Amino acid sequence: MSKIKDSREATFIGRRTDGSTLRRPLSPHLQVYDMVQITSGLSIANRITGCAWTVGLIFMVWWLVAAAAGPQAFANVQWFLSSFLGILILLGMTAAAWFHTLGGIRHLVWDAGFAYDLPSTHRSGQAVMIGTGVMTVLTWLVAIIAWA
């Protein structure tokens, strides 16, 4: 007679490389990931920027509704978005947009079956981080030049 009451529990039992048994967690969580590794850090950052995009949509909807509501409502939103806090939010949203976009392109390459080896993974991760910085700065330079 088996001691396992639920057949799903059999999938939680594993063995270490030395042969000793261990019980796997139900699902990996933050304590499982090494944040120093570029792969774990970028994966978590990609999820965070996806959530940031959701929050950013609130500001975009606010701006669009104010544009439709009339000049006074639009002026209020423009005042907030041109304040120091508003600029910080827009700068963060720009960085989140580029990071999430470049991370998505990286995932599309993986979905096509390319660049799965560790050196390619590290290079593409570094490219995403550098590309995010460069594209954020370029976006703001173009915006400032067009605004002036």
C-alpha positions in Angstrom: 0.0 0.0 0.0 1.3 3.4 -1.0 1.8 6.2 1.5 0.9 8.8 -1.1 -2.8 9.7 -0.7 -3.0 11.9 -3.8 -1.4 10.7 -7.0 -0.3 14.3 -7.9 2.1 14.2 -4.9 4.3 11.8 -6.8 5.4 14.6 -9.0 6.7 16.5 -6.1 9.2 13.8 -5.0 12.6 14.1 -6.7 16.2 13.2 -6.2 19.3 15.3 -5.8 22.4 14.6 -7.8 23.8 12.6 -4.8 20.7 10.3 -4.9 19.0 11.6 -1.8 15.3 12.4 -2.0 13.8 15.8 -1.7 10.3 17.2 -1.8 9.8 19.8 -4.6 7.7 22.9 -3.9 4.3 23.2 -5.3 5.4 26.1 -7.5 8.7 27.9 -7.7 8.7 31.3 -6.1 11.1 34.1 -5.6 13.3 32.1 -3.1 14.0 29.6 -5.9 15.4 32.2 -8.3 18.9 33.7 -8.1 18.5 37.4 -8.8 22.1 37.7 -9.8 21.5 35.5 -12.9 20.7 37.6 -15.9 18.0 35.1 -17.0 16.1 35.2 -13.8 16.4 38.9 -13.3 15.2 39.7 -16.9 12.3 37.2 -16.7 11.0 38.9 -13.5 11.7 42.4 -14.9 9.7 41.5 -18.0 6.8 40.5 -15.9 7.1 43.7 -13.8 7.2 45.9 -16.9 4.1 44.1 -18.2 2.3 45.1 -15.0 3.7 48.7 -15.3 2.2 48.8 -18.8 -1.2 48.0 -17.3 -0.8 50.9 -14.8 0.4 53.1 -17.7 -2.8 52.4 -19.6 -4.7 54.2 -16.8 -2.8 57.4 -17.5 -3.3 57.0 -21.3 -7.1 56.5 -20.8 -7.1 59.5 -18.4 -5.4 61.6 -21.1 -7.8 60.4 -23.9 -10.9 60.9 -21.8 -9.7 64.4 -20.8 -9.0 65.2 -24.5 -12.6 64.2 -25.3 -14.1 66.0 -22.2 -12.9 69.5 -23.2 -10.1 72.0 -22.9 -10.2 72.4 -19.1 -10.0 68.7 -18.4 -7.2 68.3 -20.9 -5.3 71.2 -19.4 -5.5 69.6 -16.0 -4.1 66.3 -17.3 -1.4 68.1 -19.3 -0.5 70.1 -16.1 0.0 66.8 -14.2 1.9 65.0 -16.9 4.3 68.0 -17.3 4.9 68.1 -13.6 8.0 66.5 -12.1 6.0 63.4 -11.0 4.3 63.2 -14.4 7.6 63.4 -16.2 9.0 60.6 -14.0 6.0 58.5 -14.7 6.3 59.1 -18.4 10.0 58.3 -18.3 9.4 55.1 -16.4 6.6 54.2 -18.9 9.0 54.8 -21.8 11.7 52.5 -20.3 9.1 49.9 -19.4 7.7 50.0 -23.0 11.1 49.5 -24.6 12.2 46.8 -22.1 9.0 44.9 -22.5 9.1 45.3 -26.3 12.7 44.2 -26.6 12.1 41.3 -24.2 9.2 40.3 -26.3 11.3 40.2 -29.4 13.8 38.1 -27.5 11.1 35.6 -26.6 9.9 35.5 -30.2 13.4 34.5 -31.2 13.3 31.7 -28.5 9.9 30.6 -29.7 11.4 30.2 -33.2 13.9 27.8 -31.6 17.0 30.1 -31.8 19.5 31.4 -29.2 18.8 28.9 -26.4 22.4 28.3 -25.6 23.7 30.0 -22.5 26.2 32.4 -24.2 23.4 33.6 -26.6 21.0 34.0 -23.7 23.4 36.2 -21.9 24.2 38.3 -25.0 20.6 38.8 -25.8 19.8 39.8 -22.2 22.6 42.3 -22.3 21.3 43.6 -25.6 17.8 44.0 -24.1 19.2 46.1 -21.2 21.5 48.2 -23.4 18.8 48.6 -26.0 16.3 49.7 -23.3 18.6 52.5 -22.2 19.6 53.6 -25.7 16.0 53.6 -27.0 14.6 55.4 -23.9 17.2 58.2 -24.3 16.6 58.4 -28.1 12.8 58.5 -27.6 13.1 61.3 -25.1 15.6 63.2 -27.2 13.2 63.1 -30.2 10.3 64.1 -27.9 12.2 67.1 -26.5 13.3 68.2 -29.9 9.8 67.9 -31.3 8.3 69.6 -28.3 10.7 72.6 -28.4 
